[in-house]
């Protein structure tokens, strides 16, 4: 099965985020982490994303 990568900085797939939402009562702790990292400037999306986004 091909992973649909959503976050190239931390390697999270769409499937992992969906599972995270289900396991945490409708809230994604993964998305919170991604948002926190972006806000703190500690992600490297600009360099890790294949489309430079």
C-alpha positions in Angstrom: 0.0 0.0 0.0 1.4 3.4 -1.0 1.5 6.0 1.8 0.0 9.3 0.9 2.5 11.6 2.7 1.0 14.8 4.0 3.9 16.0 6.1 7.4 15.6 4.5 9.2 17.1 7.5 8.0 14.4 9.9 6.8 11.7 7.5 3.2 11.6 8.5 0.7 10.0 6.0 -2.9 10.8 5.5 -3.8 7.4 7.0 -1.8 8.2 10.2 -3.6 11.5 10.6 -7.0 9.9 10.1 -6.2 7.2 12.7 -4.9 9.9 15.1 -8.2 11.8 14.8 -10.2 8.6 15.5 -8.0 7.7 18.4 -8.2 11.2 20.0 -11.9 11.9 19.8 -12.0 14.0 16.7 -8.8 15.9 17.3 -5.5 15.3 15.7 -2.4 15.5 17.9 -0.3 15.1 14.8 -1.7 18.2 13.2 -1.2 20.1 16.4 2.4 19.0 16.4 2.9 20.1 12.8 1.2 23.5 13.5 3.4 24.0 16.6 6.6 23.1 14.7 5.7 25.5 11.9 4.9 28.3 14.3 8.2 27.7 16.1 10.1 27.6 12.8 11.4 24.1 13.4 10.0 22.4 10.3 11.8 22.2 7.0 8.8 22.0 4.6 10.5 24.4 2.2 13.4 21.9 1.8 11.7 18.5 2.4 8.5 18.9 0.2 9.1 17.7 -3.4 7.2 20.7 -4.7 9.0 23.2 -2.5 6.0 24.1 -0.4 
